[in-house]
Amino acid sequence: MTFPISTFEVHIPSDITQKGLNYFVLGQVSSLVLNGNSWSAAVNGTQPYSVKIEVEKGNVTQWACDCPYDHGPICKHVTAVMWAILNDTLKEVAAPKGGIKR
């Protein structure tokens, strides 16, 4: 399954996206790093979980989490990182070019 990162929540069950949003808002996502097309992060759940997400040309193409979730293709930890990616991307777009002039 491939889908746009900008509207990922439309392609994932709402309960999973909401749980991921709660993790993101509570600051459970840390160490968010972009390396090429691959994002990686740690998500603190019942223990720390490692998440990797590939985003190519604005589309999520692959994801992985080392949690034991087996009730569907995407867990709340992956969606928490997707929220973090969107937040990080929006911050970058909103940042003034050349700094703030006073």
SEKE-987974 format. One line per field, with one value per residue: x, y, z of N, C-alpha, C, O, CB in turn; residue number from 1; residue in one letter. Coordinates in pm, whole numbers, padded with zeros to 5 digits. Glycine has a CB too. Example, Ala and Ser with C-alpha at 12.3 -4.5 7.8 and 13.67 -1.06 7.14 Angstrom:
BEGIN
nX	[01319_01285]
nY	[-00569_-00225]
nZ	[00780_00708]
caX	[01230_01367]
caY	[-00450_-00106]
caZ	[00780_00714]
cX	[01320_01290]
cY	[-00330_00003]
cZ	[00780_00787]
oX	[01424_01341]
oY	[-00332_00114]
oZ	[00846_00804]
cbX	[01131_01408]
cbY	[-00447_-00060]
cbZ	[00905_00572]
k	[1_2]
r	[A_S]
END
This chain:
BEGIN
nX	[00085_00063_00064_-00016_00188_00089_-00182_-00212_-00371_-00624_-00607_-00571_-00703_-00915_-00900_-00641_-00489_-00563_-00467_-00195_-00164_-00212_00015_00213_00144_00179_00450_00592_00744_01072_01408_01381_01484_01593_01721_01822_01564_01452_01296_01358_01282_01236_00984_00821_00653_00500_00749_01056_01020_01145_01105_01078_01033_00974_00967_00889_00890_00680_00512_00428_00600_00703_00715_00814_00803_00925_00751_00516_00265_-00001_-00245_-00315_-00197_-00058_00074_00011_00248_00388_00208_00231_00489_00447_00280_00471_00654_00496_00461_00727_00788_00603_00699_00941_00856_00719_00916_01087_01265_01610_01617_01486_01412_01495]
nY	[-00118_00216_00561_00916_01108_01343_01307_01079_00986_00935_00693_00501_00313_00504_00481_00393_00602_00805_00711_00715_00991_01082_00974_01122_01391_01379_01374_01139_01060_01044_01135_01181_01142_01223_01053_01057_00921_00804_00801_00783_00695_00689_00554_00590_00350_00087_00005_00129_00165_00104_00281_00293_00474_00501_00762_00864_01101_01237_01031_00766_00473_00248_00095_00020_-00129_-00231_-00332_-00564_-00563_-00707_-00680_-00560_-00372_-00139_00011_00203_00328_00371_00550_00760_00849_00930_01153_01311_01348_01499_01728_01814_01867_02072_02271_02326_02429_02656_02813_03120_03235_03298_03384_03578_03914_04214]
nZ	[00000_-00090_-00016_00006_00222_00322_00356_00507_00718_00617_00498_00684_00959_01173_01455_01498_01388_01564_01811_01750_01710_01969_02100_01965_02038_02312_02325_02279_02067_01961_01861_01580_01256_00931_00659_00353_00177_00392_00701_01046_01383_01740_01943_02242_02399_02568_02591_02446_02096_01768_01471_01120_00822_00481_00252_-00058_-00306_-00178_-00106_00112_00112_00234_00560_00895_01215_01530_01719_01875_01745_01567_01437_01203_00915_00995_01284_01589_01658_01421_01300_01480_01425_01162_01206_01333_01124_00946_01106_01133_00865_00812_00982_00859_00612_00697_00809_00802_00520_00515_00774_01054_01015_01174]
caX	[00000_00133_-00031_00051_00214_00009_-00318_-00200_-00477_-00741_-00579_-00545_-00817_-00914_-00856_-00494_-00433_-00587_-00371_-00065_-00166_-00195_00157_00289_00113_00238_00596_00647_00831_01202_01517_01334_01596_01574_01843_01777_01417_01415_01282_01364_01251_01202_00854_00810_00526_00528_00895_01091_01011_01211_01018_01139_00933_01027_00880_00944_00807_00562_00432_00479_00613_00735_00726_00844_00811_00962_00654_00451_00130_-00029_-00388_-00331_-00069_00010_00051_00005_00384_00416_00129_00290_00602_00392_00241_00595_00708_00415_00494_00862_00778_00532_00791_01040_00789_00678_01032_01121_01391_01708_01603_01394_01473_01447]
caY	[00000_00343_00672_01043_01138_01459_01264_00940_00946_00891_00558_00416_00319_00624_00455_00382_00737_00882_00664_00768_01134_01097_00950_01237_01510_01359_01379_01004_01038_01110_01101_01181_01171_01197_01014_01028_00908_00722_00863_00689_00756_00602_00586_00531_00286_00008_00009_00204_00093_00168_00294_00345_00504_00551_00857_00897_01196_01269_00911_00663_00352_00136_00128_-00093_-00104_-00357_-00369_-00692_-00544_-00793_-00670_-00483_-00339_-00024_00028_00341_00384_00420_00672_00867_00903_01004_01285_01385_01386_01611_01843_01856_01922_02200_02368_02363_02511_02781_02890_03229_03220_03398_03425_03686_04047_04307]
caZ	[00000_-00100_00002_00033_00363_00360_00391_00550_00813_00541_00449_00800_01050_01257_01593_01496_01369_01687_01912_01709_01737_02115_02129_01916_02119_02445_02316_02285_01950_01979_01768_01442_01166_00788_00591_00217_00177_00507_00832_01158_01512_01852_02002_02374_02431_02687_02587_02325_01969_01654_01354_00997_00720_00355_00184_-00188_-00381_-00099_-00079_00202_00033_00324_00701_00982_01359_01596_01821_01844_01691_01452_01406_01081_00852_01053_01427_01638_01664_01286_01276_01562_01349_01047_01257_01358_00994_00898_01189_01096_00731_00820_01044_00759_00512_00758_00855_00711_00446_00550_00914_01089_01005_01277]
cX	[00090_00030_00046_00070_00124_-00134_-00319_-00317_-00604_-00728_-00559_-00666_-00805_-00869_-00704_-00432_-00451_-00490_-00231_-00055_-00147_-00049_00241_00268_00175_00391_00663_00739_00961_01299_01470_01447_01557_01710_01803_01625_01365_01411_01294_01336_01233_01067_00845_00669_00545_00678_00930_01084_01079_01118_01100_01028_01004_00923_00949_00845_00674_00473_00503_00482_00641_00739_00755_00849_00844_00870_00584_00311_00110_-00178_-00415_-00196_00010_-00026_00049_00143_00423_00336_00181_00407_00553_00344_00365_00658_00629_00448_00630_00861_00710_00620_00892_00979_00758_00797_01064_01256_01485_01697_01504_01468_01410_01489]
cY	[00124_00454_00799_01065_01251_01423_01120_00894_00900_00744_00455_00423_00434_00598_00445_00521_00822_00841_00716_00918_01161_01076_01069_01359_01499_01355_01244_00972_01114_01064_01090_01228_01135_01167_00969_01032_00837_00803_00753_00766_00647_00648_00514_00482_00212_-00015_00091_00115_00174_00165_00349_00361_00559_00643_00900_00984_01223_01151_00816_00534_00228_00186_00001_-00044_-00236_-00394_-00500_-00682_-00630_-00793_-00589_-00442_-00226_-00009_00176_00407_00442_00548_00788_00931_00977_01143_01370_01432_01505_01737_01900_01924_02058_02308_02418_02455_02649_02868_02999_03206_03333_03450_03539_03818_04139_04447]
cZ	[00000_-00088_00032_00183_00411_00400_00442_00635_00743_00502_00561_00891_01150_01400_01601_01479_01494_01798_01879_01736_01886_02155_02086_02006_02257_02442_02320_02167_01973_01870_01624_01350_01023_00728_00450_00213_00300_00635_00937_01286_01616_01906_02135_02398_02562_02703_02464_02201_01860_01534_01238_00894_00597_00291_00055_-00264_-00311_-00066_00016_00122_00118_00466_00778_01126_01426_01712_01781_01783_01567_01413_01280_01027_00919_01200_01465_01643_01528_01260_01361_01489_01225_01089_01280_01227_00939_00976_01150_00959_00733_00882_00942_00653_00568_00801_00754_00646_00487_00692_00932_01084_01107_01243]
oX	[00182_-00080_00160_-00022_00086_-00200_-00416_-00358_-00686_-00828_-00534_-00728_-00697_-00806_-00645_-00334_-00364_-00437_-00157_00049_-00074_00004_00329_00366_00218_00454_00779_00805_00960_01274_01514_01499_01497_01804_01756_01564_01245_01510_01245_01364_01217_01040_00859_00576_00599_00727_00842_01136_01072_01061_01181_00942_01084_00806_01054_00730_00569_00369_00622_00379_00607_00763_00726_00893_00796_00905_00593_00243_00190_-00230_-00529_-00093_00131_-00144_00079_00154_00485_00390_00174_00422_00613_00364_00364_00710_00689_00463_00645_00927_00753_00617_00925_01044_00769_00778_01069_01350_01444_01761_01446_01574_01288_01458]
oY	[00134_00444_00794_01042_01256_01500_01047_00779_00832_00678_00338_00529_00458_00685_00486_00554_00902_00926_00755_00966_01252_01152_01113_01423_01599_01335_01234_00868_01234_00967_01001_01338_01030_01246_00857_01135_00812_00866_00641_00885_00529_00768_00392_00561_00267_-00048_00121_00004_00297_00061_00440_00274_00652_00606_00963_00945_01230_01169_00790_00490_00116_00304_-00110_00068_-00341_-00478_-00542_-00784_-00629_-00892_-00552_-00474_-00216_-00015_00263_00529_00549_00644_00904_01053_01078_01240_01489_01543_01602_01844_02021_02026_02150_02423_02536_02550_02749_02988_02974_03161_03449_03549_03589_03832_04142_04540]
oZ	[00081_-00144_00079_00262_00528_00470_00422_00628_00805_00475_00535_00902_01205_01461_01702_01545_01528_01869_01969_01779_01924_02236_02160_02045_02314_02546_02360_02166_02002_01798_01551_01366_00998_00743_00431_00243_00311_00674_00916_01297_01584_01912_02142_02414_02657_02810_02384_02201_01860_01500_01256_00879_00607_00278_00058_-00285_-00375_-00003_00003_00070_00079_00491_00733_01154_01383_01795_01666_01771_01474_01363_01255_01086_00901_01236_01383_01633_01521_01205_01318_01490_01187_01016_01249_01219_00891_00916_01137_00939_00663_00839_00938_00609_00497_00826_00633_00711_00494_00727_00836_01143_01124_01317]
cbX	[-00097_00214_-00132_-00028_00362_00006_-00411_-00072_-00509_-00760_-00457_-00414_-00831_-01051_-00920_-00447_-00498_-00733_-00370_-00042_-00298_-00285_00207_00247_-00040_00185_00649_00535_00761_01260_01580_01209_01723_01505_01919_01829_01371_01511_01145_01502_01124_01313_00734_00851_00479_00454_00960_01232_00863_01346_00895_01253_00825_01064_00847_00979_00782_00482_00400_00390_00722_00869_00597_00979_00677_01104_00549_00443_00106_00015_-00463_-00418_-00094_-00024_00159_-00058_00485_00381_-00020_00336_00700_00276_00160_00695_00702_00265_00493_00958_00702_00404_00864_01098_00660_00592_01154_01122_01367_01698_01737_01332_01458_01498]
cbY	[00000_00355_00641_01159_01175_01558_01276_00920_01062_00979_00560_00460_00188_00686_00325_00287_00806_00864_00510_00740_01197_00997_00822_01270_01529_01231_01462_00904_01084_01079_00969_01272_01093_01317_00899_00891_00835_00606_00938_00616_00845_00604_00546_00633_00189_-00127_-00138_00265_00065_00097_00387_00250_00604_00432_00981_00770_01143_01368_00839_00650_00369_00068_00197_-00160_-00043_-00346_-00255_-00773_-00395_-00936_-00609_-00360_-00303_00105_-00045_00344_00276_00313_00646_00813_00790_00925_01271_01298_01267_01579_01805_01737_01826_02185_02304_02237_02444_02753_02797_03363_03221_03511_03466_03663_04106_04269]
cbZ	[00123_-00234_00115_-00027_00385_00247_00268_00626_00905_00415_00362_00876_01125_01258_01645_01383_01247_01734_01919_01562_01688_02190_02060_01771_02130_02504_02426_02290_01817_02119_01810_01425_01210_00715_00669_00168_00052_00521_00846_01164_01504_01964_01908_02483_02316_02681_02582_02340_01932_01621_01384_00944_00772_00258_00275_-00268_-00522_-00170_-00209_00333_-00068_00285_00753_00942_01416_01647_01842_01968_01656_01483_01522_01106_00710_00976_01508_01777_01708_01180_01307_01700_01309_00983_01389_01437_00894_00911_01338_01097_00639_00901_01165_00692_00462_00878_00876_00785_00290_00456_00968_01228_00861_01416]
k	[1_2_3_4_5_6_7_8_9_10_11_12_13_14_15_16_17_18_19_20_21_22_23_24_25_26_27_28_29_30_31_32_33_34_35_36_37_38_39_40_41_42_43_44_45_46_47_48_49_50_51_52_53_54_55_56_57_58_59_60_61_62_63_64_65_66_67_68_69_70_71_72_73_74_75_76_77_78_79_80_81_82_83_84_85_86_87_88_89_90_91_92_93_94_95_96_97_98_99_100_101_102]
r	[M_T_F_P_I_S_T_F_E_V_H_I_P_S_D_I_T_Q_K_G_L_N_Y_F_V_L_G_Q_V_S_S_L_V_L_N_G_N_S_W_S_A_A_V_N_G_T_Q_P_Y_S_V_K_I_E_V_E_K_G_N_V_T_Q_W_A_C_D_C_P_Y_D_H_G_P_I_C_K_H_V_T_A_V_M_W_A_I_L_N_D_T_L_K_E_V_A_A_P_K_G_G_I_K_R]
END
